[in-house]
């Protein structure tokens, strides 16, 4: 089950806050004026530590790294700057200046040593020409078929996707998805999740003339497509999920408590009973509201 990782890397934040550099193209971000910066960081830490504990309780391996930066408000979302699903630790070109500071040598060097995979930073050089590809935020992958789905946006550009294909041998399937503000959805992984036998999709976010083609592509890969409404996607982060497994091969679908609350009885039944995935759903209200990302964004898959 190459598609399903048994281990994730997570970065404990040191200065979690509203990132003004990313807010222009992330409609999911909101300010919480009620709390001080210190309170926001403390609340985010509670949510982070609780999620790590929940994953470990289910037998999922979690490698925790501690951020020590003061200008890294989004460090809690490490999946945007590296991946390990090929035979290298690939580094990715990032949109925001302060997010580029998240690429810590202490983290990627340890992963490189532990996994015995060399670090490849060829794509990072694309930042100079504003070609951007933010890891598995931009790319929702089916590793068995070496296919990656990508919603085009300022953070997922065609030139960077071309370079990714050349580097990895993956085929990218590109489409356009729009938020309630009619702006491109900032990351593919807020509207789509791919598991071993199913896919979660906010199909109504996709441009009408492309929607059927995306659905057909997922079905060709043998995925049972579970459709999410725009309300579930944009108000409850129901597209932002990740399938994991433990050493026993038990399968889990990780999502936030908010996402789980939004699911219908039928959707829950399909995930849990038809596809045999236990749901892990930590509360992530502060991370979601301020960071504009959810559970999937907080986990970078580790493939050995």
CORHU-V313501 format. One record per residue. SS is DSSP state (H for helix, E for strand, L for the rest). OMEGA is omega in whole degrees, -180 to 180 (999 if undefined). D_CENTER is the distance of its C-alpha to the mean C-alpha in whole Angstrom. Layout:
ss={SS/SS}
omega={OMEGA/OMEGA}
d_center={D_CENTER/D_CENTER}
//
This chain:
ss={L/L/L/L/E/L/E/E/E/E/E/E/L/L/L/L/L/L/L/L/L/L/H/H/H/L/L/L/L/L/L/L/L/L/L/L/H/H/H/H/H/H/H/H/H/H/H/H/H/H/H/H/H/H/H/H/H/L/L/L/E/E/E/E/E/E/L/L/L/L/L/L/L/L/L/L/L/H/H/H/L/E/E/L/L/L/L/E/E/E/E/L/L/L/L/L/H/H/H/H/L/L/L/L/H/H/H/H/H/H/H/H/H/H/H/L/L/E/E/E/L/H/H/H/H/H/H/H/H/L/L/L/E/L/H/H/H/H/L/E/E/E/L/L/L/L/E/E/E/E/E/L/E/L/L/E/L/H/H/H/H/H/H/H/H/H/H/H/L/L/E/E/E/E/E/L/E/E/L/L/L/L/L/E/L/L/L/H/H/H/L/E/E/E/L/L/L/E/E/E/E/L/H/H/H/E/L/H/H/H/H/H/H/H/H/H/H/H/H/H/L/L/L/E/E/E/E/L/L/H/H/H/H/H/H/H/L/L/L/L/L/E/E/E/E/L/L/L/L/L/E/E/E/E/E/E/H/H/H/H/H/H/L/L/H/H/H/H/H/H/H/H/H/H/L/L/E/E/E/E/E/E/L/L/H/H/H/H/H/H/H/L/L/L/L/H/H/H/L/E/E/E/L/L}
omega={-179/-177/-172/179/177/-175/175/171/177/-178/179/-172/175/-178/-179/180/177/-177/-178/-179/-177/-172/-177/-179/173/-177/-179/-178/176/176/174/-174/-176/-172/172/178/180/180/179/178/-179/179/178/178/178/-180/180/-176/178/180/177/-180/180/179/-178/178/-179/178/177/179/177/175/-176/173/179/174/177/-179/178/179/179/-175/-178/-176/179/-178/-173/-175/-178/-174/174/172/-179/-173/173/179/176/168/-176/176/-173/177/-173/-176/-172/178/-176/176/178/179/179/-178/-176/-179/180/-179/-174/177/178/178/179/180/-177/-175/-175/177/179/179/178/-178/-178/-177/-178/-178/180/180/-179/-179/180/171/-169/176/-171/170/-178/162/179/-173/172/-165/163/-170/-180/-179/-176/178/176/176/-175/174/-176/179/176/-180/180/-172/-178/-179/179/177/176/-179/178/179/-178/-177/-169/-174/175/172/178/176/-170/178/179/178/-173/178/-179/179/-178/173/177/175/-168/179/179/-172/171/179/-174/173/176/175/-177/-176/-175/172/174/-176/170/-171/-177/174/-173/178/-171/-176/179/-173/-177/180/178/178/-180/180/179/179/177/177/178/-178/171/-172/177/-174/176/178/177/178/178/-179/-170/-178/-171/177/-176/175/-170/-176/177/176/178/173/175/-176/180/-178/175/-176/-179/171/-177/177/177/176/179/178/-179/179/-176/-176/178/178/-180/179/178/-179/-180/-178/-171/-173/179/-176/171/175/172/-179/171/-171/177/174/-177/-173/-177/179/-179/-175/-174/-177/-179/176/-176/-170/-177/-179/-177/-175/172/-176/175/177/-179/999}
d_center={19/18/15/14/14/16/15/12/12/12/13/16/17/20/20/17/18/18/17/20/19/16/17/19/16/14/16/14/15/19/21/23/26/28/26/27/25/26/25/22/21/23/21/17/19/20/17/15/18/19/15/16/19/18/16/19/22/20/21/17/18/16/17/17/17/19/19/22/21/23/21/18/17/13/13/11/8/9/6/7/11/11/11/14/14/17/20/19/17/15/15/14/15/14/15/17/20/19/15/17/18/15/16/19/21/22/18/18/22/21/19/21/24/22/21/24/22/23/21/20/20/21/19/19/22/21/20/24/24/21/19/16/13/9/8/5/4/8/8/8/11/14/15/18/19/17/16/13/13/12/13/15/15/16/13/13/17/19/21/18/17/20/20/17/19/22/21/19/21/18/19/17/17/17/17/18/16/17/17/20/21/21/19/17/13/11/8/8/5/7/10/9/9/11/13/16/19/17/14/13/14/15/18/20/17/18/22/24/26/22/21/24/23/19/20/23/20/18/22/23/20/22/19/20/19/18/18/17/19/18/19/17/14/15/17/15/11/12/10/7/7/8/11/13/17/19/22/24/22/21/18/16/13/11/11/13/16/16/14/17/20/19/19/23/25/24/21/21/24/22/19/21/24/24/21/22/19/19/17/16/15/16/17/14/17/17/13/12/16/16/13/11/8/8/8/4/4/7/7/8/10/13/15/19}
//
